[in-house]
Amino acid sequence: MDKVIEENDKVIEEIIPKDIPKQIAACFDSYDLCEDLSSQSSLKEEEQETLDRNIKHIQLMYSKDWFKDALSNEESEKLKKYI
């Protein structure tokens, strides 16, 4: 689980190393959902919102150095599709 610490109005995030694989797996759950929804010819409003929310999740996670550093090259390349 992430531990968030506020310091001088700046949020600093600490990640527990044993949780990194869980964070990566959760991000790839979003990736798989995005792949599924993106393959459909049209989306209902709720599906589009789900797609948008999961793309934002991928982008947020990919913006974290600790997350990118833990990815394999193949994983990183897959996620770049939604960056």
QUIKA-V765515 format. One line per field, one symbol per residue. phi: phi as a letter, one per 30 degrees, with the letter a starting at -180 (. if undefined). psi: psi as a letter, one per 30 degrees, with the letter a starting at -180 (. if undefined). A space follows every 50 residues. Layout:
phi=???
psi=???
This chain:
phi=.dccbcbhiccccccdeddeedddddddddeddddddddddabdeddddd dddddddddddddcedddddddedddddddecc
psi=kkkkkkjhgkkkkkkkeffeeeeeeeefeeeeeeeeeffkflkleeeeee eeeeeeeeeeeffkeeeeffkleeeeeeffeg.
